[in-house]
Amino acid sequence: MGEFVARNGTAGLYYGSGSPLVYTKIAGVKSFNKGSIAAEEKDVTDFDSPAGWREFVNGLKSASPGSIVLNFDPGETTQEYLRTAQGGAAIAMKALYDDKQATFTALVLAFDEPLQVGEVAEATVTIKLTGAVTWANAS
């Protein structure tokens, strides 16, 4: 079984724009979580279900909200792209994990940039996947 450790320079998060789609690396990403993907549970219990047990099947999948944590740099163009995408249409994204990549579309739900005395400014971007995640070898 392989092992993956996110290392500087080998992982990254990108947004896509244009036609054909061109990906641009988002500056200052400290951490990324696309959200947990889970299937709905559908109850299919009927009078023929055995031994008094309910029966279930999987339904449609969706993701919980995810997050991107950035070393906040006000006015930095890639971070500004995420801020202005808040509340708009879904954006194309790509997460690079060493030699693998995941591409997906996501809504930007929130862009929060609190400031605290004596601390590095961080922004937290809340996203919500819309549609499937596609995994492939990194290109």
Number of C-alpha atoms within 10 A of each C-alpha: 2 3 4 8 9 12 10 8 7 11 16 22 23 18 22 18 12 7 6 7 10 11 15 14 17 19 17 18 20 16 14 16 13 19 16 11 13 13 12 12 13 12 12 10 14 11 6 7 11 10 6 10 9 11 13 12 11 11 12 9 12 17 17 13 18 18 20 17 19 20 17 22 16 11 10 12 12 16 23 15 13 20 19 11 17 17 12 10 11 18 17 18 21 22 21 20 18 16 12 13 19 17 19 20 20 21 20 24 19 17 22 13 18 10 12 9 6 6 7 10 15 19 23 20 21 22 25 20 24 14 12 14 15 10 13 11 11 13 7
